[in-house]
Amino acid sequence: MSDSVDRQRVQRSALRVGLLVAAGSAVVIAGGVGVLVLVLLLFGRPEGGREPEAGEPPIDHIVVDVDRVLPIVLVLGVVGVILLGLIAWLAARSAVRPLAEALRLQRAFVADASHELRTPLTALTSRIQILQRRHAAGTPIEPTIEALRVDARVLDDVLTDMLLGAEGADSGAPDADVDGCLAAAFSTLEPLAHDADVTLAKSVEAALSARIPAVTLTRLCVALIDNAVQHSPAGSTVQVAATRADGVVEIRVTDAGPGVDPADRERIFERFARSGESGRRRGFGLGLALVRETAVRYAGSVRLEATSPAGSTFALVLPSR
């Protein structure tokens, strides 16, 4: 379906360019011919140098002095070439616009995928290290293997969700169980939180559902909680609370980090923007921007609700079922 849409878009662009070139060339040629005829009429003189007298047949031959008309013809030619060049430039811009948009979307998708897959891959690496340590110590490894299987499924779900989002489709049923999504996010981030000596805690109202695909909500929760873990000091706790209020679900993630500079309250939601504190892992400035873009796509929002040297609270708001 995507190939068909792209093909139709290219065909429409080619048709638009063809019509633009044809119409512009017709106007330039018609205008040039009209000006040339006017010049011939203005500078032409009857053959013999006199007008016919009464009773004489009309003179059907007009003499034109080439030395007077030639400069005007040359100027008309130069002007015509310039106008046709301008038309060609406009046509080229119109022709490459879909290509430029496609390249922009491709770069954005690669950057988004690199960021979205980074956290699950890091968690997967940490889980493999745990597996190696348990295997070397002779302790049971079956629970870790099961966790690895879950991590691999999370990677597949994230990539599928991103591909569907890039095509303008959704990931299935629009209702997500908030507690289940947070549990999945906690499972993904557990190894990273353990390595950072950060505790994850959650409080969720019963039977809380949001109008968003479950895999997408899990991605949003992973991004917000991962951001909190990165900026929390060792020995602290990241608190996650989910409540219902006035037809919406509110998910608040609170860390114990150094806070956000007031000048960066909105800038941190821009693509490739980074605050002064970069966290434990190198970031690309995409996490919060992707959260906002995705939340808005499902009629929601995300904001920095509170910040101070004692920590920050981010609030994700989505329509409830």
N, C-alpha and C positions, 0 to 999 in steps of 0.2 A: 504494500500500500504506500509506503514511503517513497519507493522508486517511482510509482505512478504520479504521486503528487509532485515530486521533483521534476519529472519529465514534463508535466503540464506547466509548471512554473517556467521552465526553460523555453518551452514553446511559446508561451505568452510573451516572454521577454523578447524572443526573436521576432515575433509578429509586431510587437510594439516598436522595436528598432527598425524593422523594415518599413513600417508605415511612416515613422519619423523621417527616415532618409528619403523615401519617395516624396512625401509631402514637402519637405524642405527643398529638395532638388527641383521639384516642379515650380515652387514659388520663386526660387532664384532664377531658373531658366526663363519663366514667364516674365519676371520683372526685368531681366536683362534684355529680352526680345522687345518688350514694350519700350524701354528706354532707348534702345537702338533705333526703333522705328521713329520715335519722337525726334531723335537727333537727325535722322535722315530728312524728316519733314522740315525741320527748322533750318538745316544747312543746305538743303537741296534747292536747285533753281531750274526753271524750265529750260529745255534744250533751245538754244539760240539766244538765251539771255533775256527774253521778253515774254510778257503774259499775252495770251491770244486775245485778239480784238474781237469786237462783236461780229458775229457771223462766221468767224473762223472755227474750225473744229478744235476741240480741246487738245492740248499737248499731253501726250501720254508718256513722254520720256522726261525724266528728271536727271539732271547732272549734279553730281556730288563731288566736291573738292576733297580728294583723299587726304591732303596735308592738313585739312581742318578737322576731318572726322577721325583720322587714325589715332590721335592722342586720346580722344574720348573713348574709342573702342578698346584701346589698351587699358585705360583706367577701369572700364566696365569689366574687362577680363580679370584684372587683378582683384577687383571687389568680388567678382563671382567666385574666384578661387578661395578667397578669404572666407566668404560665407559658407561655401561648401566644406571647407576645413572645419569651421565652427560646427556645422551640422554633424560632420563625422565625429568630432570630439564629443558632442552631446550624445550621439548614438553609442559611441564606445562606452561612455560613462553609464548609460542606461543598460548596456549589454553586460557589463561586469558587475553591476550592483548585486544581482543574485549570487554571483560567485563570491563577492566580498562578504555578503551576509552568511553564505555557507561556510567560508573560512572562519568567520568570527564565531559561529556556532560550534564549529569543530574545535577551535582552540578552547572555547569555554567548556565544552564537554570533556576534553582531555584534562583541563585543569581541575574541573569538578570531580572527575573520576579519580584523579591522582590524590585529591584530598580526601574524598569519601572512603576510598579503599585503604588509605594509610593507617587509620586507627584499627580496623579489623585485622590488617596484616601485622601490625605491631603486636596486637593481642595474640594472634596466631603464633608469632615468633616467641613471645613470652611463654605461651602454653607448651610449645615444643621444648623449651629449656626446662620447664617444670617436668615434662615427661622424661627428659634425659636424666635429670637428677633423681627422679623416683626409680627409674630403671637401674641406675647405677647403685642406688641404695637398696634395691631389692624390695621396695614397697609396692603395693598394688598400683597398677597403672591404668586399669580399666576406666575409672571415672575421668581421668585426663584424656583418654582416647575418645570417650563419648563427648567431652567438651570440645575436642578438636573437630569432631564431626559437626557439632553445632556451629563452631566458628566458620567452617567451610560453607555451611548452608547460609550463614549470615552474609558471607562474601557474595554468594550467588544471588541472594535476595537483593542486596544493595545494588549490584550491577544490573539486574533485571529491572529494578525500580527506576534506575537512572536512564536506561535505554527507553523504557516506556515513557518517562517524563520528557525525554528529548524528542520523541515522536508525537507528543501532545496527548498521549493516552494515559490512563490511570492504571493502578496495580491491582484492580479487582474491586471487591466490596469496599465501600467507602467508610464503613464503621469499624473503628479500632478499639479494642479493649485497652484502656490506658494502663491498668496495672500489669497486664501481660506484656505490653510494649516496654514499660519501664523495667520489668524483670529481664526481658531480653537484652535491653541496653546494659543493665547491671552485669549480666553474664558476660557480655562482650568486653566490658571495661574492667572486670574484676582483676585480671592479671596486671593491668597497667596501674590500677589503684593500689594493688598490693606492692608493686615495685616502688611506688611513690610514697608508701606508708600513709595512704589516705583511706579513710573509711567512707563507705557509701551507705546512706540511710534514706529510706523513703517512707512517705505517708500518703496513702491514696484512699479517697472516698470509695465506698462500695458501689459496684455496678456503674462505673464511670466509663462512658464511651465518647469518642470524638468522631466527627464526620471527616475521616481521612483514612486512607489505606494503612493497615497495620505496619507494613514494612516501611512506609514513609514516615510514620510517627516514630518508629524505632530509630530511624536514621536521625531525625531531629533531636530525639532525646540523647542519643549517643554523642552527637555534636556538642550539645549544651553541657552534658555531664563531663565529657572529655575536656572541654575548655575549662571547666571548674577544677578538675583534677590537676590539670597542668599548672594552674595558678594558685593551688592550695599548698601551704607548707606541710612538711612531714608531721605526722601526728594529729592532723586536723580531720574534720569530717565534712563531706559534701552532703548537704541536706536537699532532698527532692520532695516536694509536696504537690499533690494534684487535687484540685477541688472543682466543684461546679458552681457557677454563679451567673444568673441572668441569661441562661441559654447558651453559655459557653463553658468550655473546659479550660482551666488555668493551671499550667504546670510551672512551678517555680523552682529554680535551681540556685541554691545559695552556697557560695564558697567562703573560705576564710583567707582569701588572697589579699594582696595589697590595695585592691580597689582600682578603679578606672579614672583617669584624669578627666575632669569635667569637659575639657575641650575635645575629648575623644568619644563622648557619649554616643554620637551618631556616626562618627567616622569609622568606628569599629565594625559597623554593619556594611561598610563598603568593600567591594572586592579588592583584594591585595592590600588592604589597609592593616597595619600592625600597630599595636599600642607599644608604649615604651618597655613594658614587661613582656617578654616573648614566651615565657613558660619554660617547662623542662625540655620539650621537644621543639625542633625547628618547625615553625608554622609558615603557611603560605598566604595567610590573610583571607582565607575563603570560608572558614567554618561558619561564622555568624552571618556572613553575607548569604551563604546557601540556605541557612535556616530561615532567614527573612524571606528570600525569594520563594522557597517552598511553602512556607506558612501563608504567604499572600496568595499563592496559587490556589490554596484551599480555603480562601476567605478568612484567614487568620492573621496573626501578627506576632511579633516578638519585640521586646523592649528591655532596656536596662532599667529595672524598676528602682533599684537602690544601690548605692556604692559608697564605700568609706574605706579608710585604712584597715578596717576590721573584716572587710569582705564585700562581695557584690551579689546581687540577686537579679537573675534574668527571668522574665515571665513570658512564657509561650501561651498564647491564647488561640483556641480553635473552637469552631462551632461544635456544640454537643449534639448527641443524637436526640 
